[in-house]
Amino acid sequence: MQQFTKLSDVPNPQQLLKDAIDFKQDPRSQEQLGKGKTLVMLFFNPSLRTRLSTQRAALNLGMSVISMNATQGWNLEFEDNVVMNSDKAEHIREAAAVISQYADVIGIRTFASLSDREKDYRDFVLNTFIQYASVPVISLESAIRHPLQSLTDWLTIETTKKVARPKVVLTWAPHPKSLPQAVGNSFAEWMHFADVDLTIAHPPGYALAPEFMADANVSTDQKAAFENADYIYAKNWSAYGAYGQILPVQENWTITADKMALTNDAHFMHCLPVRRNVVVADAVIDGERSLVIEQAGNRLFAAQAVLGRLLG
């Protein structure tokens, strides 16, 4: 594996999942693998679980870790053939090349602009960094994908499922701010590979990009989608068609106990952070079928599996 930014970067996803399961059973099993190696993580946006879990994963493998909020360094210019006479003091060509001399693996976290769909869906910032880096790059979330979260979600489902092919519902939920489609896109991408029956539920106007919807069952009726579900994964995303906008929604899509009662005693999942009583009711997230804390814990083992393959 040369980098980790999307599912197609992984030669054998099933083996990567097995690696994560193995690390969950014994996190210290390869603590010499990264000895003498350094992970540099650059965060263009805030992070709690991704930052801490990836750093802990690297330490479990014996790596050293350098973490930097990119916005506290020089402002970076990503465009070519520009006159740099404004607020951009350093070009990505030099920055990525220099960081590559300090790192054996680089992690990059960046979000969508939600203003330029074409540029966001080229994953412009992440891919420009990869272009000029000379070491493997891990996406710690990008404009359109969050593959570490998706591997985590697959691990969570695989280690808790009670039926061979569970029904998994990815449902849109309300949020007061415009959010990227990255988590939803990536979850759908990975679940198409996993052995699950995937349904995507969203209000009219909130379909994900066609390449991520693929062969999923799609419903604009949340309650109908919940019937006989084994897992409910809630996540907000802004509109893809009317890009980045919050469109009017005629009914309340908050996940409630009454809606969960329509399921097959489903587990509740969310990537966190979550707006309580906006995205999900307290009774659901605090209930015995909620997996959000275990799911967050699994971020460690997913990151270890990815770093292990890049180092190995």
C-alpha positions as CSV (number, residue, x, y, z in Angstrom):
1,M,0.0,0.0,0.0
2,Q,1.6,3.3,-1.2
3,Q,-0.9,5.7,0.4
4,F,-4.3,5.7,2.1
5,T,-6.8,8.2,0.8
6,K,-9.7,6.0,-0.5
7,L,-10.8,2.4,-0.8
8,S,-9.1,1.9,-4.2
9,D,-5.7,2.6,-2.6
10,V,-6.0,-0.6,-0.6
11,P,-4.9,-3.8,-2.5
12,N,-6.7,-6.1,-0.1
13,P,-9.4,-4.4,2.1
14,Q,-10.3,-7.7,3.8
15,Q,-6.8,-8.1,5.0
16,L,-6.7,-4.5,6.2
17,L,-9.9,-5.2,8.2
18,K,-8.3,-8.4,9.6
19,D,-5.2,-6.3,10.6
20,A,-7.5,-3.9,12.5
21,I,-9.3,-6.8,14.3
22,D,-5.9,-8.3,15.2
23,F,-4.7,-5.0,16.6
24,K,-8.0,-4.7,18.6
25,Q,-7.1,-8.0,20.3
26,D,-3.4,-7.1,20.9
27,P,-2.6,-3.4,20.3
28,R,1.1,-3.9,21.2
29,S,1.8,-6.9,18.9
30,Q,4.0,-4.9,16.5
31,E,5.5,-2.2,18.8
32,Q,8.9,-2.5,17.0
33,L,7.5,-2.1,13.5
34,G,7.8,1.7,13.5
35,K,11.0,2.1,15.5
36,G,13.1,4.9,14.1
37,K,10.2,6.1,11.9
38,T,8.3,9.4,12.2
39,L,4.7,10.3,11.5
40,V,4.0,14.0,10.7
41,M,0.4,15.1,10.9
42,L,-0.9,18.4,9.5
43,F,-4.3,19.6,10.5
44,F,-5.9,22.3,8.4
45,N,-9.1,21.8,10.4
46,P,-10.0,20.8,14.0
47,S,-9.7,17.2,15.2
48,L,-10.2,15.3,18.4
49,R,-10.6,11.5,17.6
50,T,-8.6,11.5,14.4
51,R,-5.6,13.4,16.0
52,L,-5.5,11.4,19.2
53,S,-6.2,8.0,17.9
54,T,-3.7,8.3,15.0
55,Q,-1.0,9.5,17.3
56,R,-1.7,6.7,19.8
57,A,-1.7,4.2,16.9
58,A,1.7,5.4,15.8
59,L,3.1,5.2,19.3
60,N,1.8,1.7,19.7
61,L,3.9,0.8,16.6
62,G,7.0,2.4,18.0
63,M,6.9,5.6,15.9
64,S,7.7,9.1,16.8
65,V,4.9,11.7,16.1
66,I,5.0,15.3,15.1
67,S,1.6,17.1,15.0
68,M,1.0,20.6,13.7
69,N,-1.9,22.8,13.1
70,A,-1.2,23.9,9.6
71,T,-3.0,27.2,10.1
72,Q,-0.5,28.2,12.7
73,G,2.4,27.9,10.2
74,W,3.0,29.9,7.0
75,N,-0.1,30.3,4.8
76,L,0.4,27.9,1.9
77,E,-0.2,28.6,-1.7
78,F,-1.5,25.6,-3.7
79,E,-2.0,27.1,-7.1
80,D,0.8,27.1,-9.7
81,N,2.0,30.1,-11.8
82,V,0.8,32.7,-9.3
83,V,2.6,35.9,-8.1
84,M,2.9,35.3,-4.3
85,N,2.5,38.9,-3.2
86,S,-0.5,38.5,-0.8
87,D,-0.9,36.5,2.4
88,K,0.6,33.2,1.1
89,A,4.2,33.0,2.2
90,E,5.1,29.4,1.2
91,H,4.3,27.2,-1.8
92,I,3.1,23.7,-1.4
93,R,5.9,22.5,-3.7
94,E,8.5,23.5,-1.1
95,A,6.4,22.7,2.0
96,A,5.5,19.1,1.0
97,A,9.1,18.4,-0.2
98,V,10.6,19.7,3.1
99,I,8.1,17.9,5.3
100,S,8.9,14.7,3.4
101,Q,12.5,15.0,4.7
102,Y,11.3,15.0,8.3
103,A,8.6,12.2,7.9
104,D,8.3,8.6,6.9
105,V,4.5,9.0,6.7
106,I,2.5,12.2,6.4
107,G,-1.1,12.6,7.6
108,I,-3.2,15.4,6.1
109,R,-6.6,16.6,7.3
110,T,-8.5,19.1,5.3
111,F,-12.2,19.9,4.7
112,A,-14.3,20.9,1.7
113,S,-14.7,24.5,0.8
114,L,-18.5,23.9,0.1
115,S,-18.3,26.6,-2.4
116,D,-16.5,25.1,-5.4
117,R,-17.8,21.6,-6.0
118,E,-15.5,20.8,-9.0
119,K,-12.4,21.7,-7.0
120,D,-13.5,19.9,-3.8
121,Y,-14.4,16.7,-5.7
122,R,-10.9,16.7,-7.2
123,D,-9.7,16.7,-3.6
124,F,-7.5,19.5,-4.7
125,V,-5.6,20.2,-1.4
126,L,-4.9,16.5,-0.6
127,N,-3.9,15.5,-4.1
128,T,-1.7,18.6,-4.5
129,F,0.1,17.7,-1.3
130,I,0.5,14.1,-2.5
131,Q,1.9,15.3,-5.9
132,Y,4.8,17.0,-4.2
133,A,5.4,14.7,-1.2
134,S,7.9,11.9,-1.5
135,V,6.6,9.7,1.3
136,P,3.3,7.9,1.8
137,V,0.3,10.1,2.7
138,I,-2.7,9.2,4.9
139,S,-5.9,11.1,4.6
140,L,-7.1,12.1,8.0
141,E,-10.2,13.4,6.2
142,S,-10.4,15.2,3.0
143,A,-12.9,17.3,1.1
144,I,-14.8,14.3,-0.1
145,R,-13.7,11.2,1.9
146,H,-12.8,10.1,5.4
147,P,-11.4,6.6,4.9
148,L,-10.0,6.1,8.4
149,Q,-13.5,6.7,9.7
150,S,-14.9,4.3,7.2
151,L,-12.5,1.5,8.0
152,T,-13.4,2.1,11.7
153,D,-17.1,1.8,10.9
154,W,-16.6,-1.4,9.0
155,L,-14.6,-2.8,11.9
156,T,-17.3,-1.8,14.3
157,I,-20.0,-3.5,12.3
158,E,-17.9,-6.6,11.6
159,T,-17.2,-7.1,15.3
160,T,-20.7,-6.6,16.6
161,K,-23.0,-8.0,13.9
162,K,-25.4,-10.8,14.7
163,V,-26.4,-11.8,11.2
164,A,-24.1,-12.6,8.3
165,R,-25.4,-9.7,6.1
166,P,-26.9,-7.0,8.2
167,K,-29.1,-4.2,7.0
168,V,-27.2,-1.0,7.4
169,V,-29.0,2.4,7.1
170,L,-27.0,5.6,6.5
171,T,-29.4,8.3,7.4
172,W,-29.2,12.0,6.9
173,A,-29.9,14.0,10.1
174,P,-30.4,17.7,10.8
175,H,-27.6,20.1,11.6
176,P,-27.5,23.9,12.1
177,K,-24.4,24.3,9.9
178,S,-23.4,23.3,6.3
179,L,-21.3,20.2,6.6
180,P,-19.2,18.3,3.9
181,Q,-20.4,15.0,2.4
182,A,-17.0,13.3,3.2
183,V,-18.2,10.9,6.0
184,G,-21.3,9.9,4.1
185,N,-19.5,9.5,0.8
186,S,-16.7,7.4,2.3
187,F,-19.1,5.2,4.4
188,A,-21.1,4.4,1.3
189,E,-18.0,3.6,-0.7
190,W,-16.7,1.2,1.9
191,M,-20.1,-0.4,2.6
192,H,-20.5,-1.2,-1.0
193,F,-17.4,-3.4,-0.6
194,A,-18.5,-4.9,2.8
195,D,-21.0,-7.7,2.9
196,V,-24.0,-5.6,4.1
197,D,-27.4,-4.5,2.7
198,L,-26.9,-0.8,2.5
199,T,-29.8,1.8,2.4
200,I,-29.2,5.5,2.2
201,A,-32.1,7.6,3.6
202,H,-32.2,11.3,2.9
203,P,-34.7,14.1,2.3
204,P,-35.3,15.3,-1.2
205,G,-32.4,17.3,-2.5
206,Y,-29.8,15.6,-0.3
207,A,-28.6,12.7,-2.5
208,L,-24.9,12.1,-2.3
209,A,-22.8,12.3,-5.5
210,P,-23.8,9.6,-7.9
211,E,-20.5,7.8,-7.8
212,F,-20.9,7.2,-4.1
213,M,-24.6,6.2,-4.2
214,A,-23.7,3.4,-6.6
215,D,-26.0,0.4,-6.0
216,A,-27.3,1.3,-2.6
217,N,-31.0,1.2,-1.9
218,V,-32.2,4.8,-1.6
219,S,-35.2,6.2,0.3
220,T,-36.6,9.6,1.0
221,D,-38.8,8.0,3.7
222,Q,-36.7,7.7,6.8
223,K,-39.2,5.6,8.8
224,A,-39.7,3.1,5.9
225,A,-35.9,2.9,5.6
226,F,-35.5,2.1,9.3
227,E,-37.8,-1.0,9.1
228,N,-35.8,-4.2,9.9
229,A,-32.5,-2.3,10.1
230,D,-29.6,-3.8,12.1
231,Y,-27.6,-0.6,12.2
232,I,-28.5,3.0,12.0
233,Y,-25.7,5.3,11.1
234,A,-26.7,9.0,11.4
235,K,-24.8,11.8,9.7
236,N,-25.6,15.2,8.4
237,W,-24.3,16.5,5.0
238,S,-25.1,19.6,3.0
239,A,-26.6,19.3,-0.4
240,Y,-24.5,18.0,-3.3
241,G,-26.8,19.3,-6.0
242,A,-27.3,22.8,-4.6
243,Y,-23.7,22.5,-3.4
244,G,-23.0,23.2,0.2
245,Q,-26.5,24.6,0.9
246,I,-28.9,23.7,3.7
247,L,-32.2,23.0,1.9
248,P,-35.6,23.1,3.6
249,V,-36.7,19.8,5.1
250,Q,-40.4,19.2,5.6
251,E,-40.2,16.6,8.5
252,N,-38.0,16.1,11.5
253,W,-35.2,13.7,10.6
254,T,-33.7,13.6,14.2
255,I,-33.1,10.0,15.3
256,T,-35.5,9.3,18.1
257,A,-36.4,6.2,20.2
258,D,-39.7,5.9,18.4
259,K,-37.9,5.6,15.1
260,M,-35.3,3.2,16.5
261,A,-38.3,1.0,17.6
262,L,-39.1,0.4,13.9
263,T,-35.7,-1.4,13.5
264,N,-34.6,-4.9,14.2
265,D,-33.3,-3.7,17.6
266,A,-30.6,-1.8,15.7
267,H,-27.4,-0.5,16.9
268,F,-26.9,3.3,16.7
269,M,-23.7,4.7,15.2
270,H,-22.3,8.2,14.7
271,C,-18.7,9.3,13.9
272,L,-18.8,12.1,16.6
273,P,-18.9,15.0,17.5
274,V,-22.7,15.0,17.6
275,R,-25.3,17.6,18.3
276,R,-27.5,16.0,20.9
277,N,-31.3,16.4,20.4
278,V,-30.6,17.9,16.9
279,V,-29.0,14.9,15.2
280,V,-30.0,12.3,17.8
281,A,-32.1,12.2,21.0
282,D,-30.4,11.6,24.3
283,A,-32.4,8.4,24.8
284,V,-30.9,6.9,21.7
285,I,-27.2,7.9,22.0
286,D,-27.2,7.1,25.7
287,G,-29.1,3.8,25.2
288,E,-27.7,0.3,25.4
289,R,-27.8,-0.1,21.6
290,S,-25.5,2.9,21.1
291,L,-22.1,2.0,19.7
292,V,-20.6,5.5,19.5
293,I,-18.0,5.1,22.3
294,E,-16.8,1.7,21.0
295,Q,-16.9,3.1,17.5
296,A,-14.6,6.0,18.6
297,G,-12.3,3.5,20.3
298,N,-12.0,1.5,17.1
299,R,-10.4,4.5,15.5
300,L,-7.1,3.5,17.2
301,F,-7.1,0.0,15.6
302,A,-8.1,1.2,12.2
303,A,-5.2,3.7,12.2
304,Q,-2.8,1.1,13.4
305,A,-3.8,-1.2,10.6
306,V,-3.2,1.5,8.0
307,L,0.1,2.6,9.5
308,G,1.2,-1.0,9.8
309,R,0.6,-1.6,6.1
310,L,2.4,1.6,5.0
311,L,5.4,0.7,7.2
312,G,5.4,-2.9,6.3
